[in-house]
Amino acid sequence: MATCKYCGKWSGLFEDEHLDCASAHEMSLHGRPEAVPTGQAQPIAAGTPRANVAMSRYRDGYFTARSINGLGILIKKIAVVFGCLLALAGLAYFGENKLASFMLVLMGAIAGGIGFILGILVQSAGQLLKAMFDVAVNGSHFMTDDQRAKVMSLE
């Protein structure tokens, strides 16, 4: 639709309502759902099937985001341990061949550094996904503020 369903004015090519009109409409309906004209959406009550489906979907998304974040942390830890082991092996071999020892320490630093950076990139993907779900949950009309806080693990 090109016109706002509340005020009748132009609302955009792919929009059917203005945000101001929709929020004013919701404010006028607060506590009075019987005032909703026929054909308009009813306010969603807590514990409705739509709210439960939305909460389940968002919980699954947050689980995925936390898993990706945890994988990034694991990659960083493994990279640091692997780099330290290579460096320690190079230090232990220092007395016999100094060039080989130096190369092992350098390889440990490079491998640990690259792995740590890759872990940061994976962890940032998980954090970005979590932030996108925060935006989606915050804008969901199917949940109350308490339900949003519960899904976002703020409680």
N, C-alpha and C positions, 0 to 999 in steps of 0.2 A: 504494500500500500504506500501511497505517497502522502496521505493526510493523517493527522493525529486522530486517533479514535476518541479522544477526550475533548479536544477543542476544535477540531475540524480544519486546522491550519496545516500548511506544508510541513512535513516532518523529515523529509529526506527520501532518497530513492528506495532504500531497503528498510526503512523504519516505519512502524505503524503507530508510534506514540513519541511524544517528547518526554524526556526524563523528568522535567519539572511537572508536567501534567500528570504523569504516572505517580510520582511521589505525592503530589497534592491529592490525587484520587485515593491513594492508599491511606493518607492521613485522615481524609474525611470519612473513610470506612472503618477506622480503628474502633473496635468495640461495637460496630453496627453492621454486621455482614448482611442484614436484611435489606439495607439500602442499595445493594448492588443491583444495577439494572439487569434484565434478562440478557444473556449472551456475554456478559462480562465475567472475568475470572473471579472466583471467590478467594478470599484470603486463605492461605494454607495454615491449618492448625498443627500444633506439635504432635508428632507420632502418627501422622497420616502415611499412607503407603508411599506417596511421592517423596515425602521427607525421608522415610526409611531407605528408599531406593537411592536417593541422592547421597545420603550419609554413607551408605555401603559403598557406592561408587567412589566417593572422595576418600574414604578410608583405604580402599585398595590402591588408589593413586598415591596417597601419602606413604603407604607401605613400600611401593615401588621406588618412590623418591628417596626414602630413608635407606632402602637397600642399595641403591646406586651410590648414595653418599657414603655408606659403610664400606662398599667395595673400594671407593677411592681412598679411604683411610687405610684399608688393608694393603692396597697397592703401595702406598707411601711407606708403611711400616716394613713391608717385605723389601722394598728398594733400599731403605736405610740399612737393614740388617745385612742384605747381600753385599752392599757397598762396603760396609764395615768388615765383613768377613774377608773380602778380597784384599782390603787394605791391611788387615792383620796378617793375612798370608804373605803379603809382600814384605811386611816388617819382619816376620819370622824368617824369611829367606834372605834378609839383608846381608848377613855375614858372608854368604857364599857367592852371590852374584848381584852386584849393586844395580846394574842396569835392569835386570829382570825384576828385582825387587821394586825399583822405581816404577816400572811399567805396571806391575800389579797394583801398586798403590794408586797410580793414575787411573787405571781401568776401574778400580773400585770407586773412586770419586766420580768418574764420568757415569758409570752404570747406576750408581746410587742417585746421582743428580738427575739423570734422565728419567729414571723410574719415579723419583719423587715428583718431578714436574708432570708426568703422566698421571700420577695419583691425584695431583691437584686438579688437573683437567677433568678427570672422572668425577671427583668430588664436586667440582663446580657445576657439572651437568646435573647432579642430584639436587644441589641447592637451587638451581634455576628451575627445575621441575617442581620442587617444593614451593617456590615463590609463585609459579603459575597456578598451582592448586590453591594457594592462599587467595589469589585474586578471584579465582572461580568460586571458591566457597564464600568469600565475602560478598559477591554479587548474586548469590543464589537466593531466589525468592521462595524456595521450597522449605527453607529452614529458619528457625528462630535464632536469636543471638546465642542462646545457651547451646543449641545444637551445633552452631558454627564453631563455638569455642571448644566443644568436645571433639569435633572432627579434627580441628587444627591442633589438638593436644595442648590447648592453653589452660585446661583445668587440671 
